[in-house]
Amino acid sequence: MKNQNTTDVDGHFASLLPKGQEWFSPKEAGNIIGRSDQFIRNSFYSGKIFGHLSNGIAPKGEEKKTYLRVHRDAIIMYLLESANYTPESFMESLESLLMRRSDYQLMRLEKLIRDRLYSKSARYIGARSQK
């Protein structure tokens, strides 16, 4: 997925990553990409997923246990590198699929989309009014 607009990529993966969380444990990162925490550890050690090992309590070189954390950007990079599509090609395929749906199916989808959009804006307006 080369030469992608950052906004397109952020929007495409936004639903996978929790808002406001920057660092993830191997288990959390695995849940996001649909793999196990052991897969994340193996990918970290093989250089496929970037992350950080730390143990702030023990002196350097004397760590008994380390903690692996993966940054949100590293998860997005992994998803970008492992995807066989671009956000644009994904949308084109989805649009093509929708063009072949019946009127009844489209009306059901329209209701679902409308409910999702309005419930999101209602939550946003409610949150703003509480400030």
C-alpha positions in Angstrom: 0.0 0.0 0.0 2.4 2.7 -1.2 1.7 6.4 -1.7 -1.5 6.4 0.4 -3.0 9.5 1.8 -2.5 9.5 5.6 -6.1 10.5 6.2 -7.4 7.6 4.1 -5.2 5.2 6.0 -6.1 6.6 9.4 -9.8 6.5 8.5 -9.6 3.0 7.1 -8.0 1.5 10.3 -9.7 3.9 12.8 -12.4 1.3 13.7 -9.8 -1.3 14.6 -7.8 0.8 17.1 -9.3 2.2 20.4 -9.4 6.0 20.5 -6.8 7.6 22.7 -4.7 4.5 23.3 -1.1 4.7 22.1 0.5 1.6 23.5 -0.7 -2.0 23.4 0.3 -5.3 25.1 0.9 -8.3 22.9 -2.5 -9.6 23.7 -4.2 -6.3 22.8 -2.2 -6.0 19.6 -3.1 -9.6 18.7 -6.8 -8.9 19.2 -6.6 -5.9 16.9 -5.0 -7.8 14.0 -6.8 -11.1 14.7 -3.7 -13.1 15.9 -2.4 -14.5 19.1 -0.2 -12.7 21.6 2.5 -15.3 20.8 2.3 -14.3 17.2 2.9 -10.7 18.2 6.0 -11.7 20.3 7.4 -13.8 17.5 6.8 -11.0 15.0 8.5 -8.6 17.3 11.6 -10.7 17.7 11.7 -11.4 13.9 11.3 -7.7 13.1 7.9 -7.9 11.5 6.2 -5.8 14.2 8.1 -2.9 15.9 7.8 -2.4 19.6 9.6 -1.8 22.8 10.9 -4.0 25.6 11.2 -2.5 29.0 11.7 -3.2 32.7 12.1 0.1 34.5 12.7 -1.4 38.0 15.8 -3.6 37.5 19.2 -2.1 36.6 20.2 -2.4 33.0 21.3 -5.9 32.2 19.8 -7.5 35.3 16.2 -7.6 34.1 14.4 -10.8 35.1 11.2 -10.0 33.2 10.6 -7.5 30.4 7.4 -6.0 29.1 6.7 -5.8 25.4 4.6 -2.9 24.2 3.6 -2.1 20.6 2.8 1.4 19.5 -0.3 2.2 17.6 1.7 3.3 14.6 3.6 0.0 14.5 0.2 -1.9 14.3 -0.9 0.4 11.5 2.4 -0.2 9.7 2.0 -4.0 10.1 -1.5 -3.8 8.7 -0.4 -1.7 5.8 2.5 -4.0 4.9 0.4 -7.2 5.2 -2.6 -5.9 3.3 -3.1 -7.0 -0.3 -5.4 -4.0 -0.9 -5.5 -0.2 -0.5 -8.3 1.7 1.3 -9.3 3.0 -2.1 -9.5 -0.5 -3.7 -11.4 -1.7 -0.7 -14.0 1.1 -1.2 -14.2 0.3 -4.9 -14.9 -3.3 -4.2 -17.5 -2.4 -1.6 -19.2 0.0 -4.0 -19.2 -2.7 -6.7 -20.8 -5.2 -4.3 -23.5 -2.7 -3.3 -24.4 -2.1 -7.0 -25.5 -5.7 -7.2 -27.8 -5.7 -4.2 -31.6 -5.7 -4.4 -33.7 -2.7 -3.4 -34.8 -4.5 -0.3 -31.1 -5.2 0.7 -30.1 -1.6 0.0 -33.0 -0.3 2.1 -31.9 -2.4 5.1 -28.3 -1.2 4.6 -29.5 2.4 4.4 -31.4 2.1 7.7 -28.3 0.5 9.4 -26.1 3.3 8.0 -28.5 6.0 9.0 -28.9 4.7 12.5 -25.1 4.5 12.9 -24.5 8.0 11.6 -27.2 9.6 13.6 -26.4 7.7 16.8 -22.7 8.8 16.4 -23.6 12.5 15.9 -26.1 12.3 18.8 -23.3 11.0 21.1 -21.0 13.7 19.8 -23.5 16.5 20.4 -24.3 15.1 23.8 -20.7 15.0 24.8 -20.1 18.6 23.6 -23.1 19.9 25.6 -21.8 18.4 28.8 -18.6 20.4 28.6 
